[in-house]
Amino acid sequence: MTNYKMKEVEGTIHFDGEMATKGFYFNKMCYSFNNEEGREAFRNDPEAYMTKYKLTEEQKQAVRDKDINRMLELGGSIYYMAKFAGIFGWNMQVIGGMQSGRTTEEFQAYLDSQGKGKNNG
């Protein structure tokens, strides 16, 4: 058996056991967005909903700021971030732009330039 060494990629947040523990309640909240009841309750009173799910103050602030990168740093799973993003009608191009420091349009243009965008399929 060979020892596998994970390649470090600058700017990448590794979602491991420690991060899963750190983000447990946050990800649980985002999972609740699978149903309309959860999404509606969050939209109606985000503060109460975040408190119900025991988010830390840092996590609450990241949600208030709609700061996907900070949410990931605080234990958010990208899978559950997609659930959160759906509440605001964001697609993966919006999230990709946020994560790469680009506007959505700049990120889409980048994908197109790499043959990976919606205009290349």
C-alpha positions as CSV (number, residue, x, y, z in Angstrom):
1,M,0.0,0.0,0.0
2,T,1.3,3.4,-0.9
3,N,1.0,6.5,1.3
4,Y,-1.1,9.1,-0.4
5,K,-0.1,12.7,0.2
6,M,-2.8,15.2,-0.6
7,K,-1.6,17.9,-3.0
8,E,-1.9,21.3,-1.4
9,V,-3.8,23.8,-3.6
10,E,-3.5,27.4,-2.5
11,G,-6.8,28.8,-1.4
12,T,-8.5,25.4,-1.0
13,I,-10.3,24.7,2.2
14,H,-10.1,21.0,3.0
15,F,-13.4,19.6,4.4
16,D,-12.2,16.9,6.8
17,G,-13.5,15.5,10.0
18,E,-12.5,18.6,12.0
19,M,-14.3,20.9,9.6
20,A,-17.4,18.7,9.6
21,T,-17.5,18.9,13.3
22,K,-17.0,22.7,13.2
23,G,-19.8,23.1,10.7
24,F,-22.2,20.4,11.9
25,Y,-25.0,22.7,13.0
26,F,-24.4,25.1,10.1
27,N,-24.6,22.3,7.6
28,K,-27.7,20.8,9.4
29,M,-29.4,24.2,8.9
30,C,-28.5,24.3,5.2
31,Y,-29.8,20.7,4.9
32,S,-33.1,21.9,6.2
33,F,-33.4,24.0,3.0
34,N,-34.2,20.8,1.1
35,N,-37.8,21.5,1.9
36,E,-39.9,24.6,1.3
37,E,-40.9,24.9,5.0
38,G,-37.3,25.4,6.0
39,R,-36.6,27.8,3.2
40,E,-39.7,29.9,4.1
41,A,-38.9,29.9,7.9
42,F,-35.4,31.1,7.1
43,R,-36.6,33.9,4.8
44,N,-39.2,35.0,7.3
45,D,-36.8,35.3,10.3
46,P,-33.1,34.4,9.5
47,E,-31.9,35.4,13.0
48,A,-34.4,33.0,14.7
49,Y,-33.7,30.3,12.3
50,M,-29.9,30.6,12.8
51,T,-30.4,30.5,16.5
52,K,-32.6,27.5,16.3
53,Y,-29.8,25.7,14.6
54,K,-27.2,26.8,17.1
55,L,-24.9,28.7,14.7
56,T,-22.0,30.5,16.2
57,E,-21.9,34.3,16.0
58,E,-19.2,34.0,13.3
59,Q,-21.3,31.7,11.3
60,K,-24.3,34.0,11.7
61,Q,-22.3,36.9,10.5
62,A,-21.1,35.0,7.4
63,V,-24.7,34.2,6.6
64,R,-25.8,37.8,7.1
65,D,-23.0,38.9,4.8
66,K,-23.8,36.1,2.3
67,D,-20.1,35.3,2.4
68,I,-19.7,31.8,0.9
69,N,-16.0,31.8,1.3
70,R,-16.2,32.6,5.0
71,M,-19.0,30.0,5.5
72,L,-16.6,27.4,4.0
73,E,-13.8,28.5,6.4
74,L,-16.2,28.1,9.3
75,G,-17.1,24.5,8.4
76,G,-19.6,24.8,5.7
77,S,-19.7,22.0,3.1
78,I,-19.8,23.2,-0.5
79,Y,-22.7,20.7,-1.0
80,Y,-24.7,22.5,1.7
81,M,-23.6,25.9,0.4
82,A,-25.5,25.1,-2.8
83,K,-28.6,24.6,-0.6
84,F,-28.1,28.0,1.0
85,A,-27.4,29.6,-2.4
86,G,-30.7,28.3,-3.8
87,I,-32.6,30.5,-1.4
88,F,-31.3,33.5,-3.2
89,G,-31.6,32.0,-6.7
90,W,-27.8,31.8,-7.1
91,N,-26.4,29.2,-9.5
92,M,-23.0,27.7,-9.5
93,Q,-21.7,30.5,-11.7
94,V,-22.6,33.0,-9.0
95,I,-20.9,30.9,-6.3
96,G,-17.8,30.3,-8.6
97,G,-17.5,34.1,-9.1
98,M,-17.7,34.7,-5.3
99,Q,-15.1,32.0,-4.7
100,S,-12.7,33.3,-7.4
101,G,-13.1,37.0,-6.7
102,R,-14.9,37.6,-10.0
103,T,-18.3,38.9,-10.9
104,T,-20.7,36.3,-12.2
105,E,-20.2,37.6,-15.7
106,E,-16.4,37.5,-15.4
107,F,-16.6,33.9,-14.1
108,Q,-18.9,32.9,-16.9
109,A,-16.6,34.4,-19.4
110,Y,-13.7,32.6,-17.8
111,L,-15.6,29.3,-18.1
112,D,-16.4,30.1,-21.7
113,S,-12.8,30.8,-22.5
114,Q,-11.8,27.4,-21.1
115,G,-14.5,25.6,-23.1
116,K,-16.5,24.8,-20.0
117,G,-19.2,27.4,-20.0
118,K,-22.8,27.4,-21.1
119,N,-21.8,28.7,-24.6
120,N,-19.6,25.6,-25.2
121,G,-22.0,22.7,-24.9
